[in-house]
Amino acid sequence: MLKATIDADILKEAIDSVSALVTECRLHTDENGLYVRAVDTANVAMVSLLLKKEAFESFSATRNAIGLDIAKMKNIFGMITKNDLLAFDLPDEGQKMQISFQGYRYSLTLLDENTIRKDPNPPTIELPGKVALSGNEMNSAIKAAAVVSDKIALGIDPATQTFYMAAEGDTDHIRREFGKTEINFITMVEARSLFSLDYLKDMGKVMSKAEEVEIHIGTDHPVKFSFNIANGNGHVEYLLAPRIEAD
C-alpha cells in the first residue's frame, strides 16, 4: 500500500537521478520512505536513491516492492508544471498506480517485478581519495571534456594539492584543476582512474543541481558520487566502473 502527496519538482529530481542509468526499476517502500537500487544493462554503473518520508507532503506506506516504468513516469512529467502537487494511490493488491494532479488522474500499469533485473549488491571496495565540490562545477568540467574526448580521467595530486579532471582526444586535450580554495579535500591521497563520458554526461545533468557532490576515488577503481536531493530529505549515489587504459 502507498498513499502519498509530494511536490512535483522533488519527485522529478528523484526520478531523473534514476533515469540517468535505467528505464525501469524496483521501487521499494516502507514506513520510512522509498528507495531504489539499480544497475544499467551493461553492468557499468549503479544508482542508489533514498527518498525519506519527510520529502513528502503526506506519506503512508507498507513494506512492498513494485516494478516501475521510469520512461512512462518521465512522460507524465511533461504535463506537470512547477509547484504542482502529485498524489499517489496504490492499493495493497493493485496492479495499477493512480497518479493525480491538476484534475488529471493517470492510471499507470506497473511492471512485473520478476521481469526486472534483481537489485545489485553494492561492492565492498575501498576508495581512499575523497573530495567534495559543487555539482555545477562538476557538470561544467564534464561537458568541457566531452568536446575533445569520450573518456575522462579523475584524480588527486597530493604534490600540487589539486583534484583534476582531464580528457585527451586525438589532437586536443583539456584539463581542469581544482585547488584547496575551490573544493573541500576530505582525504588527500594520490588517485587516478579513467571513465566513460557517455555515462558521466547523464549523471552530470543530475549532479549539476546539487550544492555539493562528494567524490570517492582510487587508482584504477570505480568512482562513487554521493549527494543530497529534496532539500536534504533524499540522497543519491552513483557508482561507475573505470575504463581500462591501453598500455
ABEGO torsion letter per residue (X at the ends): XBBBBBBAAAAAAAAAAAAAABABBBBBBBAAEBBBBBBBAAGABBBBBBBBAAABABBBBBBBBBBBBAAAAAAAAAABBBGBBBBBBBBAABABBBBBBGGBBBBBBBBBAAABBBBBBBBBBBBABBBBBBAAAAAAAAAAAAAABABBBBBBBAAAGBBBBBBBBAABBBBBBBBAAABBBABBBBBBBBBBAAAAAAAAAAAAABABBBBBBBBGBBBBBBBBBGGGABBBBBBBBBBBBBX
